[in-house]
């Protein structure tokens, strides 16, 4: 699934949440990939580490 398939508001909310968690140092890059992977697997996709 391409990220473009998510509705724009949902994309914005996910980005805002991840940025806020990173700013308060509660979320590391590895944890962010895990969370994103869980979200996109719901839609039949998966996060690829590039």
DOTORKOL-799088 format. One record per atom (N, C-alpha, C, O): atom name; x, y, z. Coordinates in steps of 0.02 Angstrom, whole numbers, m for minus. Layout:
N
<rec CA; <X; Y; Z>>,
...
//
This chain:
50
<rec N; <42; m59; 0>>,
<rec CA; <0; 0; 0>>,
<rec C; <44; 62; 0>>,
<rec O; <91; 67; 40>>,
<rec N; <30; 107; m42>>,
<rec CA; <66; 170; m44>>,
<rec C; <37; 218; 8>>,
<rec O; <m23; 217; 21>>,
<rec N; <80; 258; 37>>,
<rec CA; <56; 305; 88>>,
<rec C; <2; 351; 59>>,
<rec O; <m39; 376; 97>>,
<rec N; <3; 363; m6>>,
<rec CA; <m47; 407; m36>>,
<rec C; <m117; 378; m31>>,
<rec O; <m166; 414; m39>>,
<rec N; <m123; 313; m17>>,
<rec CA; <m189; 282; m10>>,
<rec C; <m221; 301; 56>>,
<rec O; <m282; 295; 64>>,
<rec N; <m181; 324; 105>>,
<rec CA; <m210; 347; 168>>,
<rec C; <m239; 416; 155>>,
<rec O; <m212; 456; 116>>,
<rec N; <m293; 431; 188>>,
<rec CA; <m323; 497; 181>>,
<rec C; <m275; 549; 208>>,
<rec O; <m238; 536; 256>>,
<rec N; <m275; 608; 179>>,
<rec CA; <m227; 661; 195>>,
<rec C; <m229; 681; 269>>,
<rec O; <m177; 693; 299>>,
<rec N; <m289; 685; 298>>,
<rec CA; <m295; 702; 369>>,
<rec C; <m262; 649; 412>>,
<rec O; <m228; 666; 462>>,
<rec N; <m271; 586; 394>>,
<rec CA; <m240; 532; 432>>,
<rec C; <m164; 536; 428>>,
<rec O; <m129; 526; 478>>,
<rec N; <m138; 550; 368>>,
<rec CA; <m66; 558; 360>>,
<rec C; <m39; 614; 404>>,
<rec O; <11; 606; 438>>,
<rec N; <m74; 670; 404>>,
<rec CA; <m53; 728; 444>>,
<rec C; <m55; 712; 519>>,
<rec O; <m9; 730; 555>>,
<rec N; <m106; 677; 541>>,
<rec CA; <m112; 659; 612>>,
<rec C; <m56; 612; 633>>,
<rec O; <m27; 620; 687>>,
<rec N; <m40; 563; 591>>,
<rec CA; <14; 516; 606>>,
<rec C; <80; 553; 609>>,
<rec O; <120; 542; 655>>,
<rec N; <93; 597; 560>>,
<rec CA; <156; 635; 560>>,
<rec C; <162; 679; 621>>,
<rec O; <215; 682; 652>>,
<rec N; <108; 714; 639>>,
<rec CA; <109; 757; 698>>,
<rec C; <123; 718; 762>>,
<rec O; <162; 739; 804>>,
<rec N; <90; 661; 769>>,
<rec CA; <100; 620; 828>>,
<rec C; <172; 595; 832>>,
<rec O; <203; 599; 886>>,
<rec N; <199; 570; 777>>,
<rec CA; <268; 546; 777>>,
<rec C; <318; 601; 793>>,
<rec O; <365; 591; 830>>,
<rec N; <307; 660; 764>>,
<rec CA; <351; 717; 778>>,
<rec C; <349; 737; 851>>,
<rec O; <400; 750; 882>>,
<rec N; <288; 740; 879>>,
<rec CA; <281; 758; 950>>,
<rec C; <315; 708; 995>>,
<rec O; <349; 727; 1043>>,
<rec N; <307; 644; 981>>,
<rec CA; <339; 592; 1021>>,
<rec C; <415; 596; 1016>>,
<rec O; <450; 585; 1066>>,
<rec N; <440; 611; 957>>,
<rec CA; <512; 618; 948>>,
<rec C; <538; 678; 987>>,
<rec O; <592; 674; 1017>>,
<rec N; <502; 732; 986>>,
<rec CA; <523; 793; 1020>>,
<rec C; <528; 784; 1096>>,
<rec O; <573; 812; 1128>>,
<rec N; <484; 744; 1124>>,
<rec CA; <488; 732; 1197>>,
<rec C; <530; 671; 1212>>,
<rec O; <531; 645; 1268>>,
<rec N; <566; 647; 1160>>,
<rec CA; <614; 592; 1167>>,
<rec C; <583; 528; 1193>>,
<rec O; <615; 489; 1229>>,
<rec N; <521; 517; 1175>>,
<rec CA; <487; 455; 1194>>,
<rec C; <487; 404; 1137>>,
<rec O; <465; 347; 1146>>,
<rec N; <511; 425; 1079>>,
<rec CA; <507; 381; 1021>>,
<rec C; <573; 384; 983>>,
<rec O; <594; 437; 960>>,
<rec N; <604; 327; 976>>,
<rec CA; <666; 321; 938>>,
<rec C; <649; 299; 867>>,
<rec O; <594; 276; 854>>,
<rec N; <697; 305; 821>>,
<rec CA; <685; 287; 751>>,
<rec C; <662; 214; 743>>,
<rec O; <617; 200; 704>>,
<rec N; <692; 168; 781>>,
<rec CA; <672; 98; 776>>,
<rec C; <599; 90; 798>>,
<rec O; <561; 54; 766>>,
<rec N; <581; 123; 852>>,
<rec CA; <512; 119; 877>>,
<rec C; <463; 149; 827>>,
<rec O; <407; 125; 818>>,
<rec N; <485; 203; 793>>,
<rec CA; <443; 235; 743>>,
<rec C; <429; 187; 685>>,
<rec O; <372; 182; 662>>,
<rec N; <480; 152; 662>>,
<rec CA; <471; 103; 608>>,
<rec C; <423; 48; 629>>,
<rec O; <381; 26; 590>>,
<rec N; <427; 26; 692>>,
<rec CA; <383; m26; 717>>,
<rec C; <311; m2; 716>>,
<rec O; <266; m38; 694>>,
<rec N; <300; 59; 741>>,
<rec CA; <232; 87; 742>>,
<rec C; <204; 96; 672>>,
<rec O; <147; 78; 658>>,
<rec N; <245; 123; 627>>,
<rec CA; <222; 132; 558>>,
<rec C; <207; 66; 525>>,
<rec O; <159; 60; 486>>,
<rec N; <248; 15; 539>>,
<rec CA; <237; m51; 510>>,
<rec C; <170; m79; 533>>,
<rec O; <134; m109; 493>>,
<rec N; <154; m70; 597>>,
<rec CA; <89; m94; 623>>,
<rec C; <31; m60; 588>>,
<rec O; <m20; m91; 572>>,
<rec N; <39; 6; 576>>,
<rec CA; <m15; 44; 543>>,
<rec C; <m24; 20; 471>>,
<rec O; <m80; 5; 451>>,
<rec N; <30; 15; 433>>,
<rec CA; <22; m2; 362>>,
<rec C; <5; m75; 351>>,
<rec O; <m27; m91; 301>>,
<rec N; <23; m119; 397>>,
<rec CA; <3; m190; 390>>,
<rec C; <m72; m198; 393>>,
<rec O; <m100; m244; 363>>,
<rec N; <m105; m153; 429>>,
<rec CA; <m178; m153; 432>>,
<rec C; <m207; m145; 362>>,
<rec O; <m262; m170; 347>>,
<rec N; <m170; m109; 319>>,
<rec CA; <m193; m96; 251>>,
<rec C; <m160; m142; 200>>,
<rec O; <m166; m131; 140>>,
<rec N; <m124; m193; 224>>,
<rec CA; <m94; m241; 179>>,
<rec C; <m25; m222; 154>>,
<rec O; <m1; m252; 106>>,
<rec N; <8; m174; 185>>,
<rec CA; <75; m153; 164>>,
<rec C; <126; m170; 217>>,
<rec O; <111; m206; 265>>,
<rec N; <188; m145; 208>>,
<rec CA; <238; m152; 259>>,
<rec C; <291; m98; 250>>,
<rec O; <303; m74; 195>>,
<rec N; <323; m80; 306>>,
<rec CA; <375; m29; 305>>,
<rec C; <440; m61; 282>>,
<rec O; <460; m113; 307>>,
<rec N; <473; m28; 235>>,
<rec CA; <537; m53; 210>>,
<rec C; <592; m6; 234>>,
<rec O; <588; 54; 225>>,
<rec N; <642; m35; 266>>,
<rec CA; <698; 4; 291>>,
<rec C; <746; 18; 233>>,
<rec O; <778; m28; 207>>,
<rec N; <751; 82; 213>>,
<rec CA; <794; 100; 156>>,
<rec C; <856; 135; 180>>,
<rec O; <898; 154; 139>>,
//
